[in-house]
Each structure stands twice: as structure tokens, then as C-alpha cells.
């Protein structure tokens, strides 16, 4: 399998394969040697980080809004956390929907794309984010006006970003996750 990847740039190791190729246009070996999982080639950490940052933006909006609403209404920790998680998913999906709809895709397809692109990413992000907040001493009881609330929230979102980026890199490399979204941007 290793020889298939080393020839992406200069086509080394493909001489035996070339005699069986037909004229498919430029660089047919990219089609023939792409991994079976449907990826178009190696995924950079930058691409994975941008996809993760996109999800993180929606999650952060939902988390903060949920905490503000729950606190303003005097809710306890559990209902506030449930609201924050629900809003994180809502805003995560909404940001993706906005981009896909702008590409001219119908709503039904855009919803399917958003669900496919973001569900695992947001779920991992929310698990890490809320896990840090739940386990940090005093964080669940901190109020919006206290520095502890914002410090722990920033740390939890940073941890979620660091842990979710490799997940997104893996998914994009297999033609899943944000790779699905990018089909509609090109």
C-alpha cells in the first residue's frame, strides 16, 4: 500500500500500472490509486483545523447562549447543560446549512449534508467540552459574572478543539464529515 502513496506527486512506482491505463485525461493515477474509502488524497492538519473551528464556532455560540438562558431563568445545572448542548448542535448545524444553502442546494439535501458533516464532530466536541466543565471543581456552580466560568469555558472549548481536530482529519480523509460540505463549495 505504501508504494501507492509515494507516487502521488511524481508517479514513482506506477510504471507497471501505466501500461494498463487508458486515456482518462491528466494524471489518471490519482483516480486509480485513491484509497478505497473515497478520499481525494491526504488531508492537511490545516483543513482539519478549519473544519473543527467551524464546528467549534457553532458549539460555542450554543453553549454560551444556553448557559445565559439557563442562568437567566434560574434553571439548575442539568437543564442548563441540556439546553446548552441542544443549542450547540442547533448552531453547529445552522452554520453548515447556511453555507450549503448558499451554494444553491435544496433544503432537504442541505439538511442531510449538515447532519452527515457535523454530527460526530459536534458530539465529540460536546462530550469533551461538557466533560471538562462537569469535572472542573466549582465550574458547574460558577455564574456568568465570575471569571471561573469564562476561564473553564475557554479551557473546555480549547480541549474540545484539540481532541476533535484529529477526528475531523480522519473523517475528511475518508470522504466523510466536512469533506461532504466541501463538495458544494467547489
Legacy VTK file of the C-alpha trace (Angstrom):
# vtk DataFile Version 3.0
C-alpha trace
ASCII
DATASET POLYDATA
POINTS 186 float
0.000 0.000 0.000
2.938 2.295 0.712
4.015 2.490 -2.939
0.621 3.842 -3.904
1.051 6.937 -1.774
4.686 7.700 -2.574
3.869 8.238 -6.231
1.180 10.922 -5.840
3.487 13.758 -6.876
5.965 12.205 -9.281
4.205 8.944 -10.188
7.132 6.811 -8.957
6.280 3.196 -8.576
3.488 3.350 -11.182
5.377 2.258 -14.304
3.817 -1.222 -14.307
0.367 0.311 -13.888
0.730 2.784 -16.763
0.710 0.118 -19.444
-2.838 -0.807 -18.371
-4.157 2.771 -18.291
-6.479 4.257 -20.849
-6.543 7.897 -21.815
-8.604 9.426 -18.977
-7.038 12.868 -19.174
-4.407 14.308 -16.885
-2.964 12.265 -14.017
-5.205 9.199 -14.196
-3.179 7.544 -11.451
-4.886 9.801 -8.901
-8.218 8.182 -9.680
-6.854 4.663 -9.730
-4.763 4.992 -6.595
-7.069 6.976 -4.340
-7.794 4.962 -1.219
-10.901 2.802 -1.394
-12.616 4.935 1.247
-13.261 7.700 -1.285
-10.763 10.308 -0.136
-9.162 12.517 -2.703
-5.752 12.303 -1.087
-4.036 13.232 2.118
-5.795 15.715 4.399
-3.771 18.514 5.909
-3.983 19.442 9.572
-4.960 22.946 8.420
-8.017 21.592 6.614
-8.994 19.551 9.673
-8.437 22.550 11.963
-10.640 24.787 9.778
-13.428 22.184 9.812
-13.102 21.857 13.579
-13.081 25.624 14.059
-16.267 25.815 12.006
-17.974 23.306 14.309
-16.464 24.921 17.390
-17.961 28.284 16.433
-21.475 26.871 16.363
-20.876 24.884 19.539
-19.519 27.909 21.394
-22.473 30.079 20.345
-24.914 27.404 21.508
-23.039 26.671 24.751
-22.809 30.301 25.816
-26.376 31.101 24.784
-27.671 28.027 26.619
-25.773 28.954 29.771
-27.016 32.549 29.596
-30.641 31.465 29.106
-30.464 28.769 31.793
-28.841 31.130 34.264
-31.271 33.967 33.482
-34.225 31.635 34.030
-32.750 30.306 37.272
-32.513 26.725 35.998
-30.324 24.133 37.653
-27.134 22.692 36.193
-28.669 19.716 34.373
-31.428 21.558 32.471
-28.997 24.370 31.631
-26.443 21.868 30.294
-29.107 20.062 28.247
-30.206 23.382 26.732
-26.583 24.361 26.012
-25.909 21.027 24.274
-29.115 21.257 22.221
-28.256 24.804 21.144
-24.667 23.762 20.341
-25.988 21.154 17.913
-28.537 23.615 16.514
-25.985 26.350 15.825
-23.365 23.876 14.592
-25.822 22.523 12.035
-27.140 26.023 11.227
-23.696 27.310 10.223
-23.201 24.372 7.878
-26.722 24.702 6.471
-26.116 28.370 5.731
-23.044 27.572 3.639
-24.588 24.644 1.788
-27.817 26.517 1.036
-25.755 29.439 -0.280
-24.266 27.004 -2.826
-27.779 26.536 -4.269
-28.604 23.163 -2.722
-32.214 22.392 -1.810
-33.146 22.370 1.901
-33.635 18.598 2.183
-30.200 17.861 0.708
-28.620 20.643 2.779
-30.039 19.148 5.989
-28.671 15.703 5.067
-25.272 17.233 4.301
-25.205 19.124 7.615
-26.160 16.014 9.588
-23.517 13.929 7.816
-20.844 16.601 8.130
-21.267 17.710 11.708
-22.902 15.072 13.900
-19.785 13.177 15.007
-17.697 16.340 15.237
-20.234 18.180 17.401
-20.878 15.085 19.547
-17.160 14.658 20.319
-16.811 18.371 20.926
-19.776 18.468 23.310
-18.596 15.379 25.178
-15.167 16.916 25.796
-16.441 20.432 26.446
-19.144 19.438 28.908
-16.945 16.776 30.476
-14.305 19.375 31.339
-16.928 21.738 32.752
-18.621 18.966 34.763
-15.337 17.662 36.205
-13.716 21.045 36.949
-14.234 21.804 40.643
-16.708 24.643 41.068
-17.249 25.241 37.341
-20.835 23.970 37.289
-21.792 26.402 40.030
-19.900 29.398 38.639
-22.046 32.287 37.457
-21.624 34.207 34.215
-20.189 37.158 36.124
-17.387 35.075 37.645
-14.008 34.684 35.908
-14.017 30.927 36.717
-16.999 30.416 34.399
-15.247 32.022 31.415
-11.821 30.520 32.138
-13.179 26.965 32.355
-15.368 27.534 29.286
-12.314 28.703 27.298
-10.245 25.733 28.502
-13.044 23.283 27.732
-13.527 24.675 24.212
-9.765 24.582 23.597
-9.629 20.949 24.764
-12.599 20.113 22.534
-10.816 21.717 19.566
-7.558 19.824 20.176
-9.293 16.456 20.589
-11.828 16.903 17.759
-9.331 18.065 15.102
-7.822 14.555 14.623
-11.360 13.125 14.447
-12.219 15.569 11.655
-8.914 14.848 9.877
-9.722 11.131 9.935
-13.291 11.697 8.695
-12.310 14.102 5.899
-9.607 11.669 4.804
-12.330 9.091 4.268
-14.594 11.426 2.313
-16.890 11.984 5.290
-17.575 14.869 7.660
-16.651 18.231 6.204
-15.417 16.562 3.010
-19.121 16.264 2.153
-19.620 20.011 2.702
-16.640 20.921 0.534
-18.231 19.172 -2.462
-20.757 22.023 -2.503
-18.197 24.808 -2.195
-16.204 23.941 -5.319
LINES 1 187
186 0 1 2 3 4 5 6 7 8 9 10 11 12 13 14 15 16 17 18 19 20 21 22 23 24 25 26 27 28 29 30 31 32 33 34 35 36 37 38 39 40 41 42 43 44 45 46 47 48 49 50 51 52 53 54 55 56 57 58 59 60 61 62 63 64 65 66 67 68 69 70 71 72 73 74 75 76 77 78 79 80 81 82 83 84 85 86 87 88 89 90 91 92 93 94 95 96 97 98 99 100 101 102 103 104 105 106 107 108 109 110 111 112 113 114 115 116 117 118 119 120 121 122 123 124 125 126 127 128 129 130 131 132 133 134 135 136 137 138 139 140 141 142 143 144 145 146 147 148 149 150 151 152 153 154 155 156 157 158 159 160 161 162 163 164 165 166 167 168 169 170 171 172 173 174 175 176 177 178 179 180 181 182 183 184 185
